[in-house]
């Protein structure tokens, strides 16, 4: 069995997601699966450098043709869409979740989690923006309740639950964040589609537990107003910014640590640092005479970690 890391793509970002995927990945395979309806499945791969041992998810590249001598940084994205085109899903393998996360429906996984029972909660990550403990990771023993204080929201939950696969109840470990991660019963695309159908069927059921999360602001005028207020605040006092030591990408905890290299970018200006913090950002702004209230949110950071890289904006 291999892990499945399932995203639902935000319908407003679907075209941008597919365009980015075709620019950075190669479309290796295309297959059709018949289940409750017909599904189109496209396999995209990206890899460079030297080879290594087969990953446990190599089966996704073996249908309909084999893929040999896979590189060490091999990544794969499986795009699944039914003939109704009501939703677009993506499953990531390797480090490909960095390429998908920013296009996903961030409420999808927790909407699913509110409709299932947890048999055993193993770890949680809570966000508390108004507290000095901005993010808290908790590990539990013999614990199954979802508890939270006022002002807290969940960023990730890892728990055991019972899911109905092919008419049989199976206890599985499931991780909830921007995506849903668990193990397939068998390594094939049919099982992948059946899991998506299980999730969609579960979504039709009523909520059975409350799990608070921070909702993403979607109204353009509200975003513009909040950006304006934020830029004004930063312009008054640059020290008010804070670099997070922990982010959840999909269901993976990504720490700001010494194993990473950071490249701060704005237009043609770049600066490479080994530690991303308020001082390095302030130096970059001053060295390049950046207008904070006009251009601060246009600054991007490229993070190089474990022979791969990904972008973080704002």
C-alpha positions in Angstrom: 0.0 0.0 0.0 1.2 3.5 -0.7 0.0 6.9 0.6 -2.5 9.0 -1.2 -2.3 12.8 -0.7 -5.6 14.1 -2.1 -6.2 17.8 -3.0 -9.3 19.4 -4.4 -8.4 22.2 -6.7 -10.1 25.6 -6.2 -12.4 26.0 -9.2 -11.2 29.7 -9.5 -7.6 28.5 -9.8 -8.2 25.5 -12.1 -6.9 27.0 -15.3 -3.8 28.5 -13.6 -3.1 25.2 -11.9 -3.2 23.2 -15.2 -1.1 25.8 -17.0 1.5 25.7 -14.3 1.5 21.9 -14.2 2.0 21.7 -18.0 4.9 24.2 -17.8 6.8 22.4 -15.0 5.8 18.7 -15.4 5.7 16.2 -18.2 2.4 14.5 -19.0 3.6 10.8 -18.9 0.4 8.8 -18.9 -3.4 9.3 -19.5 -6.0 6.6 -18.6 -9.7 6.3 -18.1 -11.4 4.6 -15.2 -15.0 3.6 -15.1 -16.7 3.6 -11.6 -19.9 5.4 -10.7 -19.1 7.5 -13.8 -16.1 7.8 -16.2 -13.0 9.5 -14.8 -10.1 10.9 -16.8 -6.7 10.5 -15.1 -3.5 12.3 -16.2 -0.1 11.4 -14.7 2.5 14.3 -14.6 6.1 13.7 -13.6 9.1 15.9 -12.9 12.5 14.7 -11.9 16.2 15.6 -12.2 19.6 14.4 -11.2 20.8 11.0 -10.1 18.8 7.8 -9.6 17.9 6.0 -6.4 15.8 3.1 -5.1 12.1 2.8 -6.2 9.7 4.9 -4.1 6.7 2.9 -2.9 4.4 4.9 -5.2 6.2 4.0 -8.4 3.1 2.0 -9.5 1.5 5.2 -10.6 4.0 5.4 -13.5 3.6 1.8 -14.5 0.2 2.1 -16.1 0.0 2.0 -19.1 3.8 1.9 -19.6 6.9 1.4 -17.4 9.1 4.2 -16.3 12.7 3.2 -15.5 15.8 4.9 -14.0 13.7 7.4 -12.1 15.7 10.4 -10.7 16.3 11.0 -7.0 14.0 14.1 -6.9 11.2 12.4 -8.8 7.8 14.0 -8.2 4.4 13.1 -9.6 1.0 14.7 -9.7 -2.1 12.7 -10.7 -5.0 14.8 -12.0 -8.4 13.2 -11.7 -11.6 14.7 -13.2 -15.0 13.0 -13.8 -16.9 13.3 -17.0 -19.3 15.7 -15.2 -16.4 18.1 -14.6 -17.9 19.1 -11.3 -14.6 18.9 -9.4 -10.9 18.6 -10.2 -8.7 16.5 -7.8 -5.0 16.1 -7.6 -3.0 13.4 -5.8 0.7 14.2 -5.1 3.7 11.9 -4.7 7.2 12.8 -3.6 7.6 16.5 -2.9 5.0 17.5 -5.5 2.6 18.9 -2.9 4.6 22.1 -3.0 3.5 22.6 -6.6 -0.2 22.0 -5.9 -0.9 23.4 -2.4 -1.4 27.1 -3.5 -4.1 26.1 -6.0 -6.2 24.0 -3.6 -9.5 24.4 -1.9 -8.2 25.0 1.6 -11.5 24.1 3.3 -12.0 20.8 1.5 -10.1 18.4 3.9 -11.6 19.9 7.1 -15.1 19.8 5.6 -14.5 16.1 5.2 -13.1 15.7 8.7 -16.2 17.3 10.3 -18.2 14.4 8.9 -16.2 11.4 10.2 -15.5 10.0 13.7 -11.9 9.9 15.0 -11.1 6.7 16.9 -7.8 8.0 18.1 -6.3 11.5 17.7 -2.5 11.2 17.4 -1.3 14.8 16.7 -2.7 18.2 16.0 -1.4 21.6 15.0 -3.3 24.6 16.3 -3.0 28.2 15.1 -3.5 31.1 17.5 -2.8 34.4 15.8 -3.6 36.5 18.9 -1.4 34.5 21.2 2.3 34.5 21.8 2.2 30.7 21.0 1.3 31.4 17.3 1.4 27.7 16.3 1.3 24.7 18.7 1.9 21.0 17.8 0.4 18.5 20.2 1.0 14.8 20.5 -1.5 12.6 22.3 -1.9 9.2 24.0 -5.3 7.5 24.2 -7.1 10.6 23.1 -10.1 11.0 20.7 -11.7 14.4 21.4 -11.4 17.6 19.4 -10.9 20.4 21.9 -9.9 24.0 21.4 -9.9 27.4 23.2 -11.4 30.6 22.0 -9.4 32.1 19.1 -7.8 28.8 18.2 -8.1 27.1 14.8 -6.8 23.8 13.5 -4.1 23.7 10.8 -3.6 19.9 10.9 -5.1 16.7 12.5 -3.6 13.2 12.3 -5.9 10.5 13.7 -7.1 7.0 13.3 -10.6 6.5 11.9 -12.9 3.9 10.4 -13.5 4.2 6.6 -15.8 2.1 4.5 -13.7 0.6 1.6 -15.6 -1.7 -0.7 -18.3 -2.4 1.8 -15.9 -3.2 4.6 -14.8 -1.0 7.6 -11.1 -0.5 7.8 -9.2 1.4 10.5 -6.8 3.8 8.8 -4.6 6.6 9.8 -5.7 9.8 8.1 -4.1 13.3 8.0 -6.1 16.4 7.5 -4.7 19.8 6.4 -5.1 21.5 3.1 -5.2 17.9 1.7 -6.4 14.4 2.9 -3.6 11.9 3.3 -4.1 8.2 4.0 -3.2 4.8 2.5 -4.8 3.1 -0.5 -6.0 -0.5 0.0 -4.3 -1.4 -3.3 -1.9 0.4 -5.6 -4.0 1.2 -8.6 -6.1 4.0 -10.1 -9.4 2.2 -9.4 -8.7 2.5 -5.7 -7.8 6.1 -6.1 -11.1 6.8 -7.7 -13.0 4.8 -5.1 -11.4 6.9 -2.4 -12.5 10.1 -4.1 -16.0 8.7 -4.3 -15.9 7.8 -0.6 -14.9 11.4 0.2 -17.7 12.8 -2.0 -20.3 10.5 -0.5 -19.1 11.6 3.0 -19.5 15.2 2.1 -23.2 14.7 1.5 -23.6 13.7 5.2 -24.3 16.2 8.0 -21.4 17.4 10.2 -21.0 15.4 13.4 -18.2 17.5 15.1 -17.0 21.1 15.2 -13.5 21.8 13.9 -12.6 25.5 13.7 -10.4 26.7 10.9 -9.5 30.1 9.6 -11.6 30.9 6.5 -9.9 32.4 3.5 -11.0 35.9 2.6 -12.3 35.7 -1.0 -13.9 39.1 -1.7 -11.5 41.2 -3.8 -12.5 44.5 -2.3 -12.0 43.1 1.2 -8.6 41.7 0.3 -7.6 45.1 -1.2 -8.7 46.9 2.0 -6.8 44.4 4.3 -3.7 44.7 2.1 -3.8 48.5 2.3 -4.1 48.4 6.1 -1.3 45.8 6.4 1.1 47.8 4.1 0.4 51.0 6.0 1.1 49.2 9.3 4.4 47.7 8.0 5.4 51.1 6.6 5.0 52.6 10.0 6.9 49.9 11.8 8.8 47.2 9.8 9.5 45.3 13.1 5.8 44.3 13.2 6.4 41.6 10.7 7.1 38.1 11.9 8.6 35.1 10.0 6.8 31.9 10.8 8.9 29.0 12.1 6.3 26.5 11.0 4.0 26.1 8.0 1.6 23.4 7.0 1.9 22.5 3.3 -0.8 20.0 2.5 -0.4 17.9 5.6 3.4 18.3 6.0 5.0 20.4 8.7 7.7 22.6 7.1 10.0 24.2 9.6 12.2 27.3 9.1 15.5 25.6 9.9 19.2 25.7 9.2 19.0 23.0 6.5 17.4 25.5 4.1 18.7 28.2 1.9 16.5 31.2 1.1 16.6 33.6 -1.9 14.6 36.8 -1.5 13.5 38.2 -4.8 11.9 41.4 -6.1 11.9 42.1 -9.8 15.6 41.7 -10.8 16.9 42.1 -7.3 17.9 39.0 -5.3 19.6 38.2 -2.0 20.6 34.7 -0.7 20.5 34.1 3.0 20.9 31.0 5.2 18.4 32.3 7.8 15.1 33.9 6.9 14.2 36.5 9.5 13.1 40.1 10.0 16.7 41.4 9.8 17.4 39.8 6.4 14.2 41.1 5.0 14.8 44.6 6.3 18.3 44.6 4.8 17.0 43.5 1.4 14.4 46.3 1.5 16.9 48.9 2.3 19.6 47.7 -0.1 17.2 47.8 -3.0 15.3 50.9 -1.9 11.9 49.1 -2.0 8.8 51.2 -1.4 7.2 49.2 1.5 3.6 50.6 1.1 3.7 50.0 -2.6 5.8 46.9 -3.2 6.2 44.9 0.0 3.7 42.2 -0.9 5.4 41.7 -4.3 8.5 40.3 -2.5 8.9 36.6 -3.0 11.1 34.0 -1.2 12.5 30.9 -2.9 13.2 28.1 -0.4 15.8 25.5 -1.2 15.5 22.4 1.0 16.6 18.8 0.5 17.6 19.2 -3.2 14.3 20.9 -4.1 12.8 24.4 -4.0 9.5 26.1 -3.7 8.1 29.6 -3.6 6.6 31.5 -0.8 4.9 34.8 -1.5 4.2 37.7 0.9 
